[in-house]
Amino acid sequence: MLRIGLTGGIGAGKSALSKTFAECGGIIVDGDVIAREVVEPGTEGLAALVAEFGDDILQPDGSLDRPALAAKAFRDDEARAKLNGIVHPLVGKRRAEIIAAVSQDAVVVEDIPLLVESGMAPLFPLVVIVHAPVELRLRRLVEQRGMPEEDARARIAAQANDDQRRAVADIWLDNSGELGEFVERARDVWHNRILPFSHNLSERQAARAPARLVPADPTWPDQARRIVNRLKTACGHRALRIDHIGSTALPDFDAKDVIDIQITVQSLDVADELVDPLLSAGYPRLEHITQDAAKADARSTVDRFDHSDDPALWHKRVHASADPGRPTNVHIRVDGQPNQQFALLFVDWLKANPGVRDDYLKVKRGADASGAGDTVRYATAKEPWFLDAYRRAWEWADTTGWKPQPKP
């Protein structure tokens, strides 16, 4: 099952996107609908709201007077927190019940108005944000929903801002133009990203990524932060630290458009416990390359460690993203072992030594030209440089007293 988190500011157009995804075959779990359901007459939710905000939030027939509640609940942060503290747990419980009844091969789209504000974004393998400018949203609320302008502005101000939404957005869909154009973009996202993602996940396979260098992308660090937060949520206490490693962790450095992440664990037994949580997060384990990757790690640092002939020092687990829109490799290594340490050292060494960094970029460009998109040829072309670079990096580490930075 692929679970997608969908959100956007009030009036941005989440309903239009949900409708489109539903027409494409998605199972929509609408947070607004559930939120209304859990405060219907006779529910514990409505009783709790009355106890907190008073009888005057009820209509004569005993149902909730939503404008009256909004006037009280959105007047300040404390009142809004009380409202959320009552409604959110009930909505979460009901949402879990609905999802538990869904087929395991479904794509579930969870429309959650306060996805960002509630800190729920890392729970989803993919987060889609619907965006529209504030003034356009305000006009929609006033003209289409009949909401008083003052109330509309208060509702908008109480929600996350664009920067906060961008920080968690895997997909950003602008809905400030014609509805037909928006629907076409949504359908394109569904068929060319969401469905392939779902297929890869069901097959427990990674999305294919071209092995070609591309110009440095200034958003790589932001993308990596989203991935790290997602992995932290999936791994919980079993991850000792999670780091952005590899070439995309270097500022202004051309690289393959594949983000590398390292999860540090206490043992490979712990790594094996993460197979299902990481699959649910969108990262299937790649069984067929795990041992080859371990051997490659071992070859790379063979001259540095007295016990480099011990295969146990080099074992790791490898996962990769099933999302074709964000190729990612996830390396799970054991704390303190040479391959885990070097992944952290290598980034720091290149950051501290511009000359080495320039030299490595030349090697990468040569490997890119000779590899012509073939991953194995690309890696093989770089290996002679690495045989010496590993030794030099560790000499630098010994000279400077390098230690891994505190865990992020």
FENZIMO-V92336 format. One record per residue. RES is the residue in three letters. PHI is phi in degrees with one decimal (999 if undefined). PSI is psi in radians with two decimals (NA if undefined). NEAR is the number of other C-alpha atoms within 12 Angstrom. Layout:
BEGIN
res = (RES RES)
phi = (PHI PHI)
psi = (PSI PSI)
near = (NEAR NEAR)
END
This chain:
BEGIN
res = (MET LEU ARG ILE GLY LEU THR GLY GLY ILE GLY ALA GLY LYS SER ALA LEU SER LYS THR PHE ALA GLU CYS GLY GLY ILE ILE VAL ASP GLY ASP VAL ILE ALA ARG GLU VAL VAL GLU PRO GLY THR GLU GLY LEU ALA ALA LEU VAL ALA GLU PHE GLY ASP ASP ILE LEU GLN PRO ASP GLY SER LEU ASP ARG PRO ALA LEU ALA ALA LYS ALA PHE ARG ASP ASP GLU ALA ARG ALA LYS LEU ASN GLY ILE VAL HIS PRO LEU VAL GLY LYS ARG ARG ALA GLU ILE ILE ALA ALA VAL SER GLN ASP ALA VAL VAL VAL GLU ASP ILE PRO LEU LEU VAL GLU SER GLY MET ALA PRO LEU PHE PRO LEU VAL VAL ILE VAL HIS ALA PRO VAL GLU LEU ARG LEU ARG ARG LEU VAL GLU GLN ARG GLY MET PRO GLU GLU ASP ALA ARG ALA ARG ILE ALA ALA GLN ALA ASN ASP ASP GLN ARG ARG ALA VAL ALA ASP ILE TRP LEU ASP ASN SER GLY GLU LEU GLY GLU PHE VAL GLU ARG ALA ARG ASP VAL TRP HIS ASN ARG ILE LEU PRO PHE SER HIS ASN LEU SER GLU ARG GLN ALA ALA ARG ALA PRO ALA ARG LEU VAL PRO ALA ASP PRO THR TRP PRO ASP GLN ALA ARG ARG ILE VAL ASN ARG LEU LYS THR ALA CYS GLY HIS ARG ALA LEU ARG ILE ASP HIS ILE GLY SER THR ALA LEU PRO ASP PHE ASP ALA LYS ASP VAL ILE ASP ILE GLN ILE THR VAL GLN SER LEU ASP VAL ALA ASP GLU LEU VAL ASP PRO LEU LEU SER ALA GLY TYR PRO ARG LEU GLU HIS ILE THR GLN ASP ALA ALA LYS ALA ASP ALA ARG SER THR VAL ASP ARG PHE ASP HIS SER ASP ASP PRO ALA LEU TRP HIS LYS ARG VAL HIS ALA SER ALA ASP PRO GLY ARG PRO THR ASN VAL HIS ILE ARG VAL ASP GLY GLN PRO ASN GLN GLN PHE ALA LEU LEU PHE VAL ASP TRP LEU LYS ALA ASN PRO GLY VAL ARG ASP ASP TYR LEU LYS VAL LYS ARG GLY ALA ASP ALA SER GLY ALA GLY ASP THR VAL ARG TYR ALA THR ALA LYS GLU PRO TRP PHE LEU ASP ALA TYR ARG ARG ALA TRP GLU TRP ALA ASP THR THR GLY TRP LYS PRO GLN PRO LYS PRO)
phi = (999 -103.5 -105.0 -116.1 -93.6 -117.8 -155.7 167.7 -65.1 -56.1 86.4 -78.1 118.9 -61.8 -62.7 -64.2 -70.1 -59.1 -62.1 -64.7 -63.3 -63.5 -64.2 -82.3 117.1 -74.5 -92.8 -93.6 -112.8 -92.3 -62.0 -65.4 -64.0 -65.1 -60.7 -72.5 -62.5 -78.6 -123.3 -71.0 -53.8 90.9 -89.9 -67.2 -64.8 -66.2 -60.5 -67.4 -64.0 -63.1 -62.5 -86.9 -110.6 103.8 -66.9 -76.0 -91.7 -103.5 -83.8 -55.5 -83.9 90.3 -85.2 -73.7 -91.3 -63.1 -59.6 -65.2 -66.0 -60.5 -60.9 -89.3 -76.5 -105.1 -79.3 -160.0 -64.4 -65.0 -65.5 -65.6 -63.6 -64.9 -60.9 -62.8 -65.3 -85.5 -81.5 -57.9 -60.7 -68.2 -64.4 -61.0 -62.7 -67.5 -60.4 -62.2 -64.5 -66.5 -65.4 -62.6 -94.0 -90.2 -59.5 -71.2 -98.6 -82.0 -104.0 -102.0 -106.0 -100.1 -82.0 -124.7 -55.3 -108.5 -57.4 -71.3 -62.7 -85.5 72.9 -89.0 -53.4 -66.3 -75.3 -112.2 -64.2 -146.6 -118.7 -112.2 -111.8 -96.4 -121.4 -152.1 -58.5 -57.3 -65.8 -68.3 -62.7 -60.0 -64.1 -62.5 -64.0 -75.7 -82.4 -94.9 -106.1 70.2 -82.2 -57.2 -58.0 -62.2 -66.3 -62.6 -63.8 -65.6 -65.7 -64.9 -65.0 -78.0 -96.9 -61.7 -92.9 -62.5 -62.3 -66.1 -70.7 -60.6 -63.2 -111.9 -82.3 -84.0 -132.0 -117.5 -109.2 -82.6 -124.8 -104.0 -111.1 -72.3 -60.5 -60.5 -65.7 -62.7 -62.4 -64.8 -63.6 -63.7 -64.3 -61.5 -60.2 -61.9 -78.7 -104.5 -130.5 -68.4 -64.3 -61.4 -60.3 -62.0 -62.8 -59.8 -65.8 -66.8 -89.3 54.6 -130.1 -83.2 -70.4 -77.1 -130.3 -67.1 -91.3 -128.5 -69.8 -131.2 -60.1 -53.5 -105.9 -63.9 -90.0 -54.2 -60.3 -65.9 -62.7 -63.9 -62.0 -61.8 -64.7 -59.8 -62.0 -64.1 -70.2 -60.8 -65.0 -69.3 -85.9 60.7 -69.6 -72.3 -91.0 -73.3 -162.4 -134.0 -131.0 -80.0 -125.2 79.4 -64.5 -71.4 -84.8 -97.1 -66.7 53.5 -129.1 -62.3 -161.6 -66.4 -81.3 -133.9 -87.2 -104.1 -126.6 -113.4 -103.4 -98.3 -128.7 -74.3 -159.2 -70.9 -62.0 -66.1 -57.8 -69.0 -71.1 -91.6 -56.6 -70.7 -59.5 -72.9 -62.3 -62.8 -81.9 107.1 -126.7 -68.1 -81.6 -100.6 -60.9 -73.6 -110.5 -60.0 -72.1 -62.5 -64.6 -64.1 -64.0 -63.2 -59.2 -65.6 -60.5 -66.9 -120.5 -60.9 -87.4 -94.7 -121.3 -63.2 -111.3 -69.0 -84.5 -87.3 -58.1 -61.8 -69.9 -114.4 -66.1 -154.1 -118.7 -125.7 -119.2 -150.1 -72.3 -86.2 -83.9 -66.6 -85.9 -149.1 -57.0 -148.3 -107.5 -119.9 -101.5 -105.9 -128.2 -88.2 -54.0 86.1 -78.6 -59.9 -67.5 -67.9 -67.4 -67.7 -58.1 -79.4 -62.4 -57.8 -64.3 -64.7 -62.5 -67.0 -62.7 -86.2 -132.4 -58.2 -64.6 -64.4 -59.7 -64.2 -62.6 -65.5 -62.8 -62.4 -61.9 -62.1 -66.3 -65.2 -65.0 -64.4 -66.6 -77.9 -76.1 49.6 93.5 -89.0 -62.8 -66.2 -64.7 -60.9 -67.1 -64.7 -66.3 -85.2 -59.3 -57.4 -65.1 -66.0 -58.0 -89.6 -63.7 -60.4 -63.3 -65.5 -62.6 -70.7 -63.4 -61.5 -61.6 -66.1 -69.9 -91.1 72.6 -57.1 -135.7 -57.0 -62.4 -53.0 -61.1 -70.8)
psi = (2.30 2.13 2.26 2.31 2.15 2.27 3.12 2.87 2.69 2.29 0.03 -0.50 0.53 -0.65 -0.70 -0.69 -0.73 -0.74 -0.74 -0.80 -0.65 -0.72 -0.48 -0.16 0.04 2.60 2.00 2.20 1.80 2.01 -0.62 -0.73 -0.78 -0.70 -0.61 -0.67 -0.71 -0.05 0.45 2.81 2.37 -0.08 2.78 -0.48 -0.80 -0.70 -0.70 -0.68 -0.74 -0.72 -0.58 -0.72 -0.16 2.82 -0.33 0.05 0.09 2.55 2.93 -0.54 0.06 -0.03 2.93 2.28 1.67 -0.77 -0.67 -0.70 -0.76 -0.68 -0.55 -0.73 -0.42 0.31 -0.45 2.98 -0.66 -0.78 -0.70 -0.66 -0.66 -0.73 -0.86 -0.64 -0.44 -0.84 -0.73 -0.83 -0.65 -0.70 -0.76 -0.73 -0.80 -0.67 -0.76 -0.65 -0.72 -0.80 -0.61 -0.38 0.01 2.59 2.53 -0.26 0.21 2.78 2.00 2.14 1.98 1.84 1.85 1.86 -0.71 0.70 -0.79 -0.84 -0.57 -0.06 0.39 -0.16 -0.75 -0.14 -0.22 2.42 -0.40 2.30 2.20 2.23 2.25 2.24 2.51 2.58 2.65 -0.80 -0.60 -0.73 -0.73 -0.78 -0.69 -0.76 -0.70 -0.82 -0.64 -0.54 -0.15 0.45 2.36 2.44 -0.70 -0.74 -0.70 -0.77 -0.66 -0.69 -0.74 -0.77 -0.48 -0.21 3.01 2.70 3.10 -0.70 -0.71 -0.65 -0.73 -0.56 -0.42 -0.02 2.10 -0.58 2.27 1.94 2.05 2.29 0.81 0.01 -2.53 2.47 -0.70 -0.71 -0.70 -0.76 -0.71 -0.72 -0.69 -0.74 -0.67 -0.77 -0.75 -0.88 -0.53 -0.13 -0.91 -0.85 -0.76 -0.65 -0.85 -0.73 -0.83 -0.70 -0.75 -0.53 -0.04 0.86 2.71 2.69 2.46 2.45 2.37 2.37 1.10 2.52 2.51 2.78 2.61 2.36 2.02 -0.24 -0.07 -0.80 -0.69 -0.72 -0.72 -0.65 -0.71 -0.75 -0.79 -0.78 -0.69 -0.75 -0.64 -0.72 -0.73 -0.68 -0.53 -2.46 -0.22 -0.35 2.07 -0.62 2.72 2.20 2.54 2.09 -3.13 -3.06 -0.57 -0.16 -0.08 2.30 2.45 0.80 2.10 2.51 2.96 2.57 1.03 2.10 2.28 2.31 2.43 2.21 2.16 2.26 2.94 -0.57 2.89 -0.36 -0.69 -0.71 -0.69 -0.43 -0.27 0.00 -0.92 -0.78 -0.68 -0.58 -0.77 -0.52 -0.11 0.22 1.51 2.67 2.44 1.52 -0.65 -0.29 -0.02 -0.88 -0.64 -0.69 -0.67 -0.72 -0.68 -0.72 -0.76 -0.77 -0.65 -0.52 0.48 -0.50 -0.08 -0.49 2.42 -0.49 0.60 -0.22 0.00 1.89 -0.48 -0.42 -0.32 -0.08 2.56 3.05 2.55 2.23 2.86 2.72 2.43 -0.07 1.99 -0.28 -0.18 1.35 2.30 2.37 2.35 1.99 2.15 2.03 2.80 2.37 2.24 -0.20 2.75 -0.68 -0.60 -0.74 -0.73 -0.59 -0.61 -0.71 -0.76 -0.77 -0.79 -0.67 -0.82 -0.67 -0.61 -0.18 1.52 -0.59 -0.77 -0.71 -0.77 -0.71 -0.74 -0.66 -0.68 -0.74 -0.76 -0.72 -0.67 -0.73 -0.63 -0.73 -0.75 -0.53 -0.49 0.70 -0.09 2.11 -0.75 -0.79 -0.66 -0.83 -0.69 -0.65 -0.49 -0.31 -0.73 -0.68 -0.70 -0.58 -0.62 -0.59 -0.67 -0.75 -0.78 -0.67 -0.76 -0.54 -0.74 -0.74 -0.76 -0.67 -0.70 -0.16 0.54 2.41 2.65 2.42 2.70 2.55 2.41 NA)
near = (32 39 39 45 40 46 50 45 44 40 34 36 36 39 31 32 41 38 23 29 35 25 17 25 20 32 30 35 37 35 34 29 20 29 32 23 24 30 33 26 22 17 20 19 31 32 24 26 37 31 17 25 27 19 20 22 28 25 18 11 11 19 26 32 26 25 20 22 29 29 24 28 31 29 22 17 18 15 21 28 20 24 31 28 21 28 34 31 21 26 32 27 20 26 29 19 14 21 26 16 16 21 15 18 22 27 34 38 40 44 44 39 41 35 34 33 25 23 22 28 39 33 34 41 47 44 41 40 43 39 35 31 23 27 21 25 31 29 25 26 27 21 15 16 16 15 24 20 20 19 27 32 26 25 34 30 23 27 28 27 24 26 17 23 34 29 30 39 37 36 33 29 35 30 32 23 18 14 19 15 18 29 30 23 26 34 27 21 28 33 22 18 28 41 32 28 41 39 27 28 37 25 20 31 29 36 33 24 24 24 26 27 32 23 19 22 24 19 23 35 28 24 32 38 29 36 45 36 32 36 46 30 26 30 33 24 19 28 35 27 32 40 41 38 38 35 37 37 36 34 25 21 31 29 33 35 32 39 37 38 42 41 48 41 32 23 26 28 17 26 33 27 23 35 29 20 28 41 39 32 41 49 47 38 37 30 20 16 22 25 20 20 29 32 23 24 37 32 28 31 36 26 23 27 22 11 16 23 18 17 22 21 30 37 33 42 41 37 42 42 42 40 41 33 30 35 33 40 42 43 45 49 43 35 32 21 31 36 39 37 34 38 38 40 33 38 33 31 36 34 25 20 19 18 13 25 26 19 19 32 28 21 28 34 28 22 30 29 21 22 23 20 21 21 23 22 20 27 30 23 25 28 23 19 24 29 23 21 29 34 23 24 36 30 19 22 26 15 12 14 14 22 20 22 15 11 16 16)
END
